[in-house]
Amino acid sequence: MNPNYNKDPHKHPMPSQDPKVRAHNFDEVTLGYSAETAIEEAKRCMDCNNPQCVPGCPVAINIPGFVKEVAEGKFEEAYQIISKTSALPAVCGRVCPQESQCEGRCLRGKMPVIENGKPKLDENGQRVMGEPVGIGRLERFVADYHRVYAKKSAPEIKKNGHKVAIVGSGPSGLTVAGDLARLGYDVTVFEALHVAGGVLMYGIPEFRLPKAIVQAEVSGLKDLGVKFMTNMVIGRVISIDQLVEEYGFEAIFLGTGAGLPRFMGIPGENANGVYSANEFLTRMNLMKAYQDDSDTPIQHPKKVMVVGGGNVAMDACRSALRLGAEHVYCVYRRSMAELPARREEVEHAIEEGVDFQLLNNPVEILVDTEGTPRTNPHYGFVKGAKIIKMELGEPDASGRRRPVEVPGSEYTLDLDCVIMSLGTSPNPLIKDTTPGIEVDKHGCLIVREGNETTKDGVFAGGDAVTGAATVILAMGAGKIAAKAMDEYIQGKKA
């Protein structure tokens, strides 16, 4: 056990901006640990003989190893341990759902709180459990420390003479690029947008993941020799087959994400002022539409309804507040217990003033049709929504209780903007332009062992395979694919 073991059952709080202040700016909400706090938090690790945190990490970071280095104040050594398996530590430390992965399995969080020599009991007579080590917070601290203080030097990597292509520069693509570059491959990443980073750039708000952090991680990959080609829509500019036949890439990874938004199909959904969360957040994050000098416009609504309860919905709610909205409703058809967003994000949204309308669902978007477009400047725009109350019935196929409408419970909300955050699916472009690529009924790429698609030499991972999921799961898929791509190419050489 750690000889300086800190028995405090609670993790050190994360410093953050005051909710009343941060709800009106796009600066990062959480401020990060100081060196002193990081050391004390790391000392909460028991250095147990059978750590469960590592199996809980999709990219298998040596968590006890890096935490031990932090406890000793050896921050750069801690970074080197993390970077052996993770290409995006500063990103994961901020947006990874540690509570359901590494921290969720931390034995420190499964120990009861002791008071006066006895386990502490709650009001129901149940044991009060302690909190896990703040692994994600420590990872963020270590990555930020490295970015600020480490001496930059290009690593020496011996090239192996083979070249691979990565389509998409989101978390899965960046992971594959990093792993293969370290093995000596000539790696080229093709990105459809004008800047690398994929969903990390267009999907996650600045106040939760500063874009400079993402670009610093991308720069680290460039230092490994990875080449990035932006404004390259593979399937339009160049086909998958051309990458192989004309450009000589020996294996290809598809990390094209799931950017095709879903809608409800209810009346009024085509009105002006109705956004998909994808469009709304892309304008905000990638194009910085909240700035006066931005090249892309965005509505600055006053009364907003966000439909959905995932992390993307929380991002949309909180972004709308920062645009100046006076009232933001989060309408979700189940209860708080079923809300899929991270608890931290929900808590931040509540603190900032988001109004959660749970067990409710829109059935119609109300549109202003008074007069004509010439006489009414708001003609064709959202003016409200008709909502119906829900109750939970029997469990559905997912195991969650199915929401059922309550007859006669309709009411209306006055609105000028609606943001649909109902999930996304992969764009069919690659499937439609690549013979031999097969997808399932949801449009997701079908993969077999090693994340190889149904087309020889073409691999895939991340949201393009699973549908919308988490950054860290996409990275885990990328690591599996990178290993398989190396074996594929080396096997052909043999």
C-alpha positions in Angstrom: 0.0 0.0 0.0 1.1 3.6 -0.7 3.2 4.5 2.4 1.7 8.1 2.3 -1.8 6.8 1.9 -4.4 9.5 2.3 -7.5 7.9 4.0 -9.8 10.8 3.1 -13.0 9.0 1.7 -13.8 11.9 -0.6 -12.0 13.0 -3.8 -10.7 16.5 -3.9 -13.3 18.9 -5.4 -12.7 20.2 -8.9 -12.3 24.0 -8.9 -14.7 25.6 -11.4 -16.2 29.0 -12.4 -19.2 30.3 -10.5 -22.4 29.1 -12.3 -23.8 32.6 -12.6 -20.6 33.7 -14.3 -19.9 30.7 -16.5 -23.4 30.6 -17.9 -22.6 33.7 -19.9 -19.1 32.9 -21.2 -17.4 30.2 -23.3 -14.4 29.8 -21.1 -13.7 26.3 -19.7 -16.0 25.6 -16.7 -13.6 23.4 -14.7 -10.3 24.9 -13.8 -8.2 21.8 -13.0 -6.2 20.7 -10.0 -3.1 22.5 -8.7 0.1 20.4 -8.3 -0.5 20.2 -4.6 -4.1 19.0 -4.9 -3.1 16.5 -7.6 -0.4 15.0 -5.3 -2.9 14.7 -2.4 -5.5 13.1 -4.6 -3.0 10.6 -6.0 -2.2 9.6 -2.5 -5.7 8.4 -2.0 -4.9 5.5 -4.3 -4.4 2.3 -2.2 -1.9 0.8 -4.8 -4.0 -2.4 -4.4 -2.6 -5.8 -5.4 -5.4 -6.4 -7.9 -6.4 -3.1 -9.5 -9.7 -3.1 -11.3 -9.3 0.4 -12.8 -7.1 -0.8 -15.7 -9.7 -3.4 -17.0 -12.2 -0.5 -16.8 -10.3 1.6 -19.2 -11.0 0.9 -22.9 -7.4 1.9 -23.9 -5.8 0.0 -20.9 -3.8 2.9 -19.4 -1.5 1.8 -16.6 -3.5 3.8 -14.1 -1.8 2.7 -10.9 1.6 3.4 -12.5 0.8 7.0 -13.5 -1.0 7.8 -10.3 2.0 6.6 -8.3 4.2 9.0 -10.2 1.8 11.9 -9.5 1.8 11.0 -5.8 5.6 11.4 -5.9 5.4 14.7 -7.8 6.9 13.1 -11.0 4.4 14.6 -13.4 6.3 14.2 -16.6 7.0 10.6 -15.8 3.3 10.1 -15.2 2.6 11.6 -18.7 5.0 9.2 -20.4 3.2 6.3 -18.8 -0.2 7.5 -20.0 1.1 8.4 -23.5 2.2 4.8 -24.1 -1.4 3.8 -24.6 -3.4 7.0 -25.0 -3.0 9.6 -27.8 -5.5 12.0 -26.3 -4.9 12.3 -22.5 -5.9 16.0 -22.2 -9.1 15.2 -24.0 -10.0 12.1 -22.1 -9.2 13.7 -18.8 -12.0 16.2 -19.6 -14.7 14.3 -21.4 -14.3 10.6 -20.7 -17.1 9.1 -18.5 -14.7 7.9 -15.8 -17.5 7.3 -13.4 -18.7 4.4 -15.4 -15.3 3.1 -16.4 -12.0 3.3 -14.5 -13.4 5.2 -11.5 -16.5 3.1 -11.5 -14.3 0.0 -10.7 -11.9 1.7 -8.4 -11.7 -0.2 -5.1 -11.3 3.0 -3.2 -14.8 3.9 -4.1 -16.2 0.6 -2.8 -14.9 1.1 0.8 -17.4 2.4 3.5 -16.9 5.7 5.2 -15.7 5.1 8.7 -16.8 7.3 11.6 -15.8 6.6 15.2 -14.4 3.3 14.2 -17.6 2.1 12.6 -19.1 2.3 9.1 -21.2 5.4 8.6 -24.9 4.7 7.8 -27.3 6.9 5.8 -30.8 7.7 6.9 -32.0 4.3 5.5 -29.4 2.4 7.5 -27.3 1.7 4.5 -23.5 2.0 4.5 -22.2 5.3 3.1 -19.5 4.5 0.6 -16.4 6.6 -0.1 -15.5 8.1 -3.5 -13.0 6.6 -6.0 -9.7 8.2 -6.8 -10.2 11.2 -9.2 -8.4 9.3 -12.1 -9.8 11.5 -14.8 -8.9 14.7 -13.0 -5.3 13.4 -12.5 -5.1 12.5 -16.1 -6.1 16.0 -17.1 -3.6 17.5 -14.7 -0.8 15.4 -16.0 -1.6 16.2 -19.7 -1.9 19.9 -19.0 1.3 20.0 -17.1 3.1 18.3 -20.0 1.7 20.7 -22.5 2.9 23.7 -20.5 6.2 22.6 -19.1 7.6 19.7 -21.1 10.5 20.3 -23.4 9.3 19.6 -27.0 11.5 17.3 -29.1 10.6 15.3 -32.2 10.8 11.6 -31.4 13.1 9.5 -33.6 11.0 6.9 -35.4 12.4 4.5 -37.9 10.1 4.3 -40.9 9.1 0.8 -42.0 8.3 1.6 -45.6 4.6 1.0 -45.5 1.8 3.6 -45.8 -1.7 3.7 -44.4 -4.7 6.0 -44.7 -7.0 7.2 -42.0 -10.4 8.6 -43.1 -11.7 10.9 -40.4 -9.7 12.7 -37.6 -12.0 12.0 -34.7 -10.9 10.1 -31.6 -10.7 6.7 -33.3 -8.8 8.0 -36.3 -6.3 10.0 -34.2 -5.7 6.9 -32.0 -5.0 4.7 -35.1 -2.8 7.4 -36.5 -0.7 7.7 -33.3 -0.3 3.9 -32.8 0.7 3.2 -36.4 3.0 6.2 -36.6 4.9 4.9 -33.5 5.4 1.6 -35.4 7.0 3.4 -38.3 4.2 3.7 -40.7 3.7 6.6 -43.1 0.3 7.8 -42.0 -2.0 10.2 -43.8 -5.2 11.4 -42.2 -8.0 12.6 -44.5 -10.5 15.0 -42.9 -13.7 16.3 -44.5 -13.8 19.5 -42.6 -11.3 22.4 -42.7 -9.6 21.5 -39.4 -8.5 18.2 -37.8 -10.2 16.8 -34.7 -13.6 15.5 -35.9 -16.3 15.5 -33.2 -13.8 16.9 -30.7 -13.8 20.1 -32.7 -17.4 20.3 -34.0 -19.4 18.5 -31.3 -18.1 19.4 -27.9 -18.4 23.0 -26.7 -15.4 25.2 -25.9 -16.4 25.5 -22.3 -16.1 21.8 -21.8 -13.2 21.0 -24.2 -11.1 24.0 -25.4 -10.2 23.7 -29.0 -6.6 24.7 -28.3 -6.4 21.5 -26.3 -7.5 19.4 -29.2 -5.1 21.1 -31.6 -2.2 20.6 -29.2 -3.0 16.8 -29.3 -3.1 17.0 -33.1 0.3 18.8 -33.1 1.7 15.9 -31.0 0.7 13.5 -33.8 2.3 15.8 -36.4 5.5 15.6 -34.4 5.3 11.8 -34.9 5.2 12.4 -38.7 1.4 12.0 -39.2 0.2 14.1 -42.2 -3.2 15.7 -42.2 -5.2 16.6 -45.4 -8.3 18.7 -44.7 -11.3 19.5 -46.9 -11.1 16.0 -48.2 -14.5 14.3 -48.4 -13.5 10.7 -49.1 -16.1 9.1 -51.3 -16.5 12.4 -53.2 -13.0 13.9 -53.8 -11.3 10.4 -53.8 -12.8 7.0 -53.4 -11.7 4.3 -51.1 -10.6 2.2 -54.0 -8.6 5.1 -55.5 -6.7 5.4 -52.2 -5.5 1.9 -52.7 -5.1 1.6 -56.5 -3.8 5.1 -57.3 -2.2 6.3 -54.1 -0.7 3.0 -52.9 -2.2 2.9 -49.3 -1.8 -0.7 -48.1 -4.6 -0.5 -45.4 -7.3 2.0 -44.7 -9.1 2.9 -41.4 -12.6 4.4 -41.5 -13.3 6.7 -38.6 -16.0 8.7 -40.2 -18.2 9.1 -37.2 -22.0 9.3 -37.0 -23.0 12.8 -38.1 -26.4 12.2 -39.7 -29.0 13.7 -37.3 -32.3 12.2 -36.4 -35.6 14.0 -36.1 -39.0 13.2 -34.6 -41.2 13.5 -37.8 -43.7 15.7 -36.0 -45.7 18.6 -37.5 -43.8 21.9 -37.7 -40.4 20.3 -37.6 -39.3 22.1 -40.8 -39.9 25.6 -39.4 -37.2 28.2 -39.2 -35.6 28.0 -35.8 -35.6 24.2 -35.6 -32.0 22.9 -35.5 -30.5 19.5 -35.2 -28.0 19.5 -32.3 -25.3 18.7 -34.8 -25.9 21.8 -36.8 -26.3 24.0 -33.8 -23.1 22.8 -32.1 -21.1 22.8 -35.3 -21.9 26.4 -35.9 -21.0 27.2 -32.3 -17.9 25.1 -31.8 -16.2 24.8 -35.1 -17.3 28.1 -36.7 -17.5 30.0 -33.4 -20.8 31.6 -34.4 -21.1 33.2 -30.9 -18.4 35.6 -31.9 -19.4 38.9 -33.6 -16.9 38.4 -36.4 -17.8 34.8 -37.2 -18.2 33.7 -40.8 -21.4 31.7 -40.0 -24.6 33.0 -38.5 -26.6 31.5 -35.7 -29.9 32.5 -34.1 -29.6 34.1 -30.7 -32.9 32.8 -29.3 -34.6 33.8 -26.1 -36.8 30.8 -25.3 -35.3 27.4 -26.3 -36.4 23.8 -26.1 -33.8 21.1 -26.4 -35.3 17.7 -26.9 -33.3 14.8 -25.6 -31.3 13.8 -22.5 -27.8 12.8 -23.5 -24.5 14.6 -23.3 -25.1 16.3 -26.6 -28.4 17.6 -25.3 -26.6 19.0 -22.2 -24.1 20.7 -24.5 -26.9 22.2 -26.6 -28.8 23.5 -23.5 -25.7 25.1 -22.0 -24.6 26.6 -25.3 -28.0 28.2 -25.8 -27.7 29.8 -22.3 -24.3 31.2 -23.3 -25.8 32.7 -26.5 -28.1 34.8 -24.2 -31.2 32.6 -24.0 -33.5 33.8 -21.1 -35.1 30.3 -20.7 -33.8 26.9 -21.8 -36.1 23.8 -21.4 -34.6 20.3 -21.6 -37.6 18.2 -22.6 -37.0 14.4 -22.0 -39.6 11.7 -22.2 -38.3 9.6 -19.3 -37.4 10.5 -15.7 -34.1 11.8 -14.2 -33.2 8.2 -13.2 -33.1 7.2 -16.9 -31.4 10.4 -18.2 -28.3 9.1 -20.1 -26.1 12.2 -19.8 -23.2 12.2 -17.3 -24.2 13.2 -13.8 -21.6 15.9 -13.8 -23.0 17.5 -17.0 -26.5 17.4 -15.6 -25.5 19.0 -12.4 -23.6 21.7 -14.3 -26.7 22.3 -16.4 -29.0 22.6 -13.4 -26.6 25.0 -11.6 -26.5 27.2 -14.7 -30.3 27.4 -14.9 -31.5 24.8 -17.4 -35.2 23.9 -16.7 -35.6 20.1 -16.9 -39.1 19.1 -18.2 -38.9 15.4 -17.5 -41.6 12.8 -18.4 -42.6 15.1 -21.3 -42.4 14.9 -25.0 -43.2 17.3 -27.9 -46.0 16.3 -30.3 -46.0 19.4 -32.5 -43.9 22.4 -33.2 -46.1 25.5 -33.4 -45.2 27.9 -36.3 -46.1 31.5 -36.8 -48.3 31.7 -39.9 -50.0 35.0 -39.2 -50.2 37.4 -42.2 -47.6 36.9 -44.9 -43.8 36.8 -45.1 -43.9 40.5 -46.2 -46.1 41.7 -43.4 -44.7 39.5 -40.6 -40.9 39.1 -40.1 -41.5 36.1 -38.0 -43.6 34.2 -40.5 -42.6 30.6 -40.8 -40.6 30.7 -37.5 -41.1 28.7 -34.4 -43.5 30.3 -31.9 -44.0 27.4 -29.5 -44.5 23.6 -29.0 -47.3 21.4 -28.0 -46.1 19.0 -25.2 -47.7 15.9 -23.8 -46.9 14.4 -20.4 -45.6 10.9 -20.2 -45.5 8.1 -17.6 -43.3 5.0 -17.5 -44.8 1.7 -18.5 -43.3 -1.8 -19.0 -39.6 -2.2 -19.9 -38.7 -2.0 -23.6 -36.0 -4.0 -25.5 -33.3 -1.8 -23.9 -34.4 -2.7 -20.4 -35.7 0.8 -19.6 -39.3 1.4 -18.8 -41.1 2.5 -21.9 -42.6 6.0 -21.8 -46.3 6.1 -22.5 -48.4 9.2 -23.3 -50.9 10.5 -20.6 -54.2 11.2 -22.5 -55.5 14.7 -22.3 -52.3 16.1 -20.7 -51.2 18.4 -23.5 -49.9 21.9 -22.8 -47.9 24.5 -24.8 -44.5 26.2 -24.3 -43.8 29.6 -25.8 -40.5 29.3 -27.8 -38.5 30.8 -30.6 -36.0 27.9 -31.0 -36.1 24.1 -30.9 -33.0 21.9 -30.9 -33.4 18.2 -31.6 -30.9 16.0 -29.8 -32.2 12.6 -30.6 -29.0 10.8 -31.6 -27.2 10.4 -34.9 -26.3 7.7 -37.4 -23.4 7.3 -39.9 -23.5 9.2 -43.2 -24.1 6.7 -46.0 -21.5 8.2 -48.4 -18.8 5.7 -47.8 -21.2 2.8 -48.1 -22.7 4.2 -51.3 -19.4 4.8 -53.0 -17.4 1.7 -51.9 -18.2 -1.7 -53.4 -17.8 -4.5 -50.8 -18.6 -2.3 -47.8 -21.6 -3.6 -45.9 -23.7 -1.9 -43.2 -26.3 -3.1 -40.7 -29.9 -1.9 -40.5 -28.9 1.2 -38.7 -26.3 2.2 -41.4 -23.4 1.3 -39.2 -20.3 -0.4 -40.8 -20.2 -4.1 -40.2 -16.8 -5.3 -38.8 -15.3 -8.6 -37.9 -12.3 -9.6 -35.8 -9.7 -6.9 -35.5 -12.4 -4.3 -36.6 -11.9 -5.2 -40.3 -14.9 -4.4 -42.5 -16.3 -6.7 -45.1 -13.9 -5.2 -47.6 -10.3 -6.6 -47.5 -7.8 -4.3 -46.0 -10.3 -1.7 -44.9 -10.8 -1.4 -41.1 -13.3 0.8 -39.1 -14.1 1.9 -35.6 -15.8 4.5 -33.4 -19.2 5.9 -34.1 -19.2 4.7 -37.7 -19.5 1.2 -36.3 -21.3 1.6 -33.0 -23.4 4.6 -33.6 -23.0 7.7 -31.4 -21.0 6.6 -28.3 -18.1 8.0 -26.2 -14.7 9.3 -27.1 -12.9 6.7 -25.1 -14.8 3.8 -26.6 -13.9 5.1 -30.1 -10.3 5.3 -29.0 -10.4 1.7 -27.7 -11.8 0.6 -31.1 -9.0 2.5 -32.8 -6.3 0.6 -30.8 -7.8 -2.7 -31.8 -7.9 -1.7 -35.5 -4.3 -0.3 -35.4 -3.0 -3.6 -34.1 -4.9 -5.6 -36.7 -3.8 -3.2 -39.5 -0.2 -3.8 -38.5 -0.7 -7.6 -38.5 -2.5 -7.4 -41.9 0.3 -5.5 -43.6 3.1 -7.5 -42.0 1.3 -10.7 -42.8 1.1 -9.7 -46.5 4.8 -8.9 -46.5 5.7 -12.3 -45.0 
